Amino acid sequence: MQLSDKHEGTLTKVMAGLRVLDFSTTIAGPHCTRMLADMGAEVIKIETDGGETMRTRPPLRKGCSTVFGQLNVGKKSVVLDLKSEDGREAVSRLAATADILVENFRPGVMHRLRLDYDRLYQVNPRLIYCSISGYGQTGPSAELPAYAPVIHAASGYDMAHLAYQPGRSRPDYCGIYHADVVTGIYGFGAIASALYQRTVTGLGQHIDVSMLESMLTLTVIELQSAQFAVKPPPRPMFGPTETANGYVMITVASEKTFQGLMGVIGRPEWIADPRFATYAARRENWADLMDGVEVWSRQLTTDACLLALGAAGVPASAYRTVSEALADPQLAHRQALSEVQDDGGSFRVLNLPFRMSGADTTPGKTVAALGEHTDALRDEIGLAGDGQIPPGKTAATY
């Protein structure tokens, strides 16, 4: 029975009825608000007339970015000039009806726009206002510009990763933006927690999410090793093991796994060998152990290695491309991808990586064109057809 079978036809959206104002750009903030949208919140993406920067990122079809779509499917798009009094008044009017606001400008920008938490609190004390920034909202580094690759370097992550690459001294190029994704997830978690607290207090609050600190949470072991000297093993413990036609990743993380691996490679006597009998001894002699494993693995194809390792319960995988991973039948079984539409056609996006027995966590079906919902919300936000506040209405009206 699949997780949702007991609730078939009755699944609801956990955050249905919540309204989110999304001022965020690029990846961290949009990833956070995409999660909120998937959970059922009405997410109104506030954009300039030039559009959010990710709208131009490849892959592009008919000028539409699927990367933008991946991050923003299911949201509404409203174009406002935040530097104008009219635009700011429109935001204030929306904030009065909103539950959540997410922004990832550099600290100080929302204050200069007069849209900071303290001002919008006066409009709506229940508003949960989430600020995502490189280093946090205060402190000596707060106003430094930052994107994920900068945070990877600043957090020590890149050098920590390099320490596991024998014989190398130059850090890797950055192409996968861990800092953005993990920070967006922390923002989502903090917002969900604030929503729960609001049920008790009746009040919103300001959430300050730091990319630097979020990235440091990935370096669990390294954070402690930085405080207490730990001698590294002679060979990194988790890395490629060579086969006859490629490499596999083998993870030995328990005594049962170690014993199973020794049986697979035909070295059962090594279970009691003083070099390998305990975790501490194995760590000291890790190079010898894995050299012995590779004597076995180099005689077999990757598929044959994986078959033998799987039969013994030893965690292992081939090194796959993202395309190969997306073709995994496991993802098809879990319905991990959804087909969505934008003006360029259809494409697939990844769903949230969790399922809930009583809730629908699938994304919306369409990606909004720039400003698509401005007209639909025009009366509510107090804009006339020319983008101005209607005659007879002033800031005091709001």
Buried (B, 14 or more C-beta within 10 A) or exposed (E): EEEBEEBEEEBEBBBEEBBBBBBBBBBBBBBBBBBBBBBBBBBBBBBBEEBBEBBBBEEBBEEBBBBBBBBBBBBBBBBBEBEEEBBBBBBBBBBEBBBBBBBBBBBEBBBEBEBBBEBBBEBBEBBBBBBBBBBBBEEEBBBBEBBBBBBBBBBBBBEBBEBBEEEEEEBEEBEEBBBBBBBBBBBBBBBBEBBEEBEEEEEBBBBBBBBBBBBBEBBEEBEEBEEEEEEEBEBBBEEEBBBEEBBBEBBBEEEEBBBBBBBBBEBEEBBEBEEBBEEEBBBBBBEBBBEBBBEBBEEBEBEBBBEBBEEBEBBBBBEEEEEEEBEEEEBEEBEBBBEBBBBBEEBBBEBBEEBBEEBBBBBBEBBBEBBBBBEEBBEEBBBEEEBEBEEEBEEEEB
